[in-house]
Amino acid sequence: EGLLLAVQTIHRVCINSKATAHFFRRHHRDWLQKPQTWCLGNAPAREVFGKLVPETQGPFKWTLLVMDSTSPANAPSKKDRAAAGIAEGRGVEGIAEYKLLHTPRGRWRECFGEQLPI
């Protein structure tokens, strides 16, 4: 908490997987329960922290995000991407769209917009 208070430019806390988020929740339970501190920024964050973090209507200090792991073990195979493109009738164009929307890196980009170089 001290680091986040000291560095005023930090607005998001991004956790790289649900397993890590569960670890974070277990070790920072009291901090997570403070009112007006956290906003849950995506569906995985609401899934992991929803019962613990109070809902915030007014201003909050930080947004908490739980991101998909970018480990190659979690990436869809080329075969899956190709099948998605073919199923949509889009060929190579469909594969590129699939990569942006349905892979961990694509979902990270969704949260950060153009700030994340891929």
Secondary structure as UniProt FT lines:
FT   HELIX           2..6
FT   TURN            8..9
FT   STRAND          12..15
FT   HELIX           18..27
FT   HELIX           29..32
FT   TURN            35..37
FT   STRAND          38..40
FT   HELIX           43..49
FT   TURN            50..52
FT   STRAND          62..66
FT   HELIX           72..74
FT   HELIX           78..87
FT   TURN            88..89
FT   HELIX           91..102
FT   HELIX           104..112
FT   HELIX           113..115
//
